[in-house]
């Protein structure tokens, strides 16, 4: 399938402005090629985009210098050969659109760029005429061979869940505000909802797909009950059963995907703790979140974007323990991604959903996600993230560890310096623990210290009186005040 259009910006993807086409970094949805490229050389990027999420190839820009060469100097015969590249350089020919973008070339003359918009292939792999198979990974068109190719072939034979029809849904079930925001984002406000949904593959023969439902439904619970994130926070570093149950927070968020991401990020950010630790580079103490913001946010966004929605009986879990954060998403890793190559290999299971969330600004274009999670954890002096596919569940789990034990040691050292070594050495271990904890909070009540330390109320109260008499902590409120609390004496 091929249509042709001439304008000064992309009609098919209006957010692709001339500025982006000529200057933005290449990514998993965009590549640029010099006008000197041979039509047969386009086989690799065409195959790569067709086998991934689709993408645009801009021809007529030097891909090294970004100089706008244009294509008019090639002549009609050569231009026609470039137009035929999807058919002549690949098999089968992928669905695509063709358009010309008006530009001023590097010589100051009116010219054109050629854009080939390659759509994702459905039900098959697209190969070059040399029988090579490529896949777009980040800003590269990568040759796929061996087991990875076998897995990719198997995956492509399956119908993607996001493309299946939701018989219960009609256009009236979609959220007008979400659709409006999406159309504004892609500069398609002048089109009807039906036109946009059809153009993006979310409507087929007048019926909505599950991709449309997951992204835009007003009542997501009715149409897909497990489009949700469940947050669980435990007291300690493990789950305890029965009467020892240590679950202290259980919160569920149910929304269509754009809002599910937004509200989940907002809620979880309120649950994360700040720790004070020694900065090895400066030798000074500083306060920072227990996990790098990018690491946990990217982990959650990836879970929502790439989960296996065909497993409709399950949902995403975020479990928070004293020492770690776990994000578990239904579905194994999509081929050809494995636990061994996850830092540099990317493949979207939900192609249309991933592309839409990219257009909405939630999913990043570059293949920096997992790689940067590793880098940011290292920059925070934390253990590397751990990805796994639990043998007892069809899921992928990401575990981010904090260094709570190290931070507690740093905190104790800071408090000892703050109260003075002579005082510190005269205290017992419980009193040191109380002061150390109080160094990380503004104020604390007795019952919180009882729960934290595991000592009896009388024992903790006795230590509080001693620390108050030494002038190390300050009392706030009368003895009859149920909200009576304490703080370090120098924290006012």
Helices and strands as residue ranges (DSSP letters): E 4-7, H 18-23, E 30-33, G 39-41, H 42-50, E 55-59, G 72-74, H 76-83, H 85-88, E 90-91, E 96-104, E 110-118, E 127-128, E 134-137, E 140-143, H 146-156, G 161-163, G 171-173, H 176-185, H 193-199, E 203-204, E 207-208, H 210-216, H 220-223, E 228-234, G 242-244, E 247-254, H 257-271, E 274-279, E 284-289, H 293-306, E 316-320, E 324-330, H 351-359, H 369-379, E 386-388, E 395-401, H 404-419, H 421-426, H 429-438, H 446-453, H 457-469, E 473-476, E 485-488
